[in-house]
Amino acid sequence: MTKKQSNTQAKPSVPSAGALRAAVALNEDGRWDEQVMAEIIDHETGVAKLLKAAEKAFDYLQGVRSGNVWEESDIVERLNQAISKATGGKS
C-alpha cells in the first residue's frame, strides 16, 4: 500500500440523524444499506462538516455569552436548536 492510498482510505463515520432519516425515506424497498446511504448523503452534502462547525461555534458562543450582546440575542439558542435537530436531539 502506498502512502497516498493509506491517506485516502475511508474512515468509519457516524452519519447525521438527518441523513439517516433521508436514507430510510429513500430506501422504501429495503434494497440498500441505509447506513452507507446516509454516509454518502452526509459526504455529498457536506452536512457532517457543517454540523461540526456549528458545534464549535456554539461552544465558543457559550463561552463569550455572559455580559455580552449574545445575552440579548437568540442566536445561541437557535444554533443549539439546529444542532439538536441535525443530531436527532443528541446535542
C-alpha positions as CSV (number, residue, x, y, z in Angstrom):
1,M,0.0,0.0,0.0
2,T,1.4,3.4,-0.9
3,K,1.4,6.4,1.4
4,K,-1.3,8.1,-0.8
5,Q,-3.5,5.0,-0.6
6,S,-3.3,4.9,3.2
7,N,-4.2,8.6,3.5
8,T,-7.3,8.2,1.3
9,Q,-8.8,5.1,2.9
10,A,-12.3,5.7,4.2
11,K,-12.6,6.2,7.9
12,P,-15.6,4.8,9.7
13,S,-18.1,7.6,10.3
14,V,-21.4,8.1,12.0
15,P,-23.9,9.7,9.7
16,S,-26.1,12.6,10.9
17,A,-29.6,11.9,12.1
18,G,-31.0,13.9,9.1
19,A,-29.0,11.8,6.6
20,L,-30.3,8.6,8.3
21,R,-33.9,9.8,8.1
22,A,-33.3,10.7,4.4
23,A,-31.8,7.2,3.7
24,V,-34.7,5.5,5.3
25,A,-37.2,7.6,3.3
26,L,-35.3,6.9,0.1
27,N,-35.0,3.1,0.7
28,E,-38.6,2.2,0.6
29,D,-38.0,-1.3,-0.7
30,G,-35.0,-2.0,1.6
31,R,-32.6,-2.9,-1.2
32,W,-29.7,-0.7,0.0
33,D,-27.8,-0.4,3.2
34,E,-29.2,2.7,4.9
35,Q,-26.1,3.3,6.9
36,V,-24.0,3.5,3.7
37,M,-26.6,5.7,2.0
38,A,-26.6,8.1,5.0
39,E,-22.8,8.3,4.9
40,I,-23.0,9.2,1.2
41,I,-25.7,11.8,1.8
42,D,-23.6,13.5,4.5
43,H,-20.4,13.4,2.4
44,E,-22.1,14.7,-0.7
45,T,-24.0,17.5,1.0
46,G,-21.2,18.5,3.4
47,V,-23.7,18.2,6.3
48,A,-21.2,16.5,8.7
49,K,-18.6,19.2,8.3
50,L,-21.2,21.9,8.7
51,L,-22.5,20.3,11.8
52,K,-19.0,20.1,13.3
53,A,-18.5,23.8,12.5
54,A,-21.9,24.7,14.2
55,E,-21.0,22.7,17.3
56,K,-17.7,24.5,17.6
57,A,-19.4,27.9,17.1
58,F,-22.0,27.0,19.7
59,D,-19.2,26.1,22.2
60,Y,-17.4,29.3,21.5
61,L,-20.5,31.4,21.8
62,Q,-21.4,29.8,25.1
63,G,-18.0,30.8,26.4
64,V,-18.4,34.5,25.5
65,R,-22.1,34.8,26.1
66,S,-22.5,36.3,29.6
67,G,-22.2,40.0,29.8
68,N,-22.2,40.3,26.1
69,V,-24.5,41.1,23.2
70,W,-25.3,37.4,23.0
71,E,-27.2,37.7,26.2
72,E,-29.8,39.7,24.4
73,S,-29.8,37.6,21.2
74,D,-31.5,34.4,20.5
75,I,-28.8,33.3,18.1
76,V,-27.2,30.9,20.6
77,E,-30.5,29.2,21.3
78,R,-31.3,29.0,17.5
79,L,-27.9,27.5,16.8
80,N,-28.4,24.9,19.6
81,Q,-31.8,24.0,18.2
82,A,-30.4,23.5,14.7
83,I,-27.6,21.3,16.1
84,S,-30.2,19.3,18.1
85,K,-32.3,18.8,15.1
86,A,-29.4,17.7,13.0
87,T,-28.2,15.2,15.6
88,G,-31.6,13.8,16.4
89,G,-31.7,15.5,19.8
90,K,-28.3,14.5,20.9
91,S,-26.6,17.9,21.3
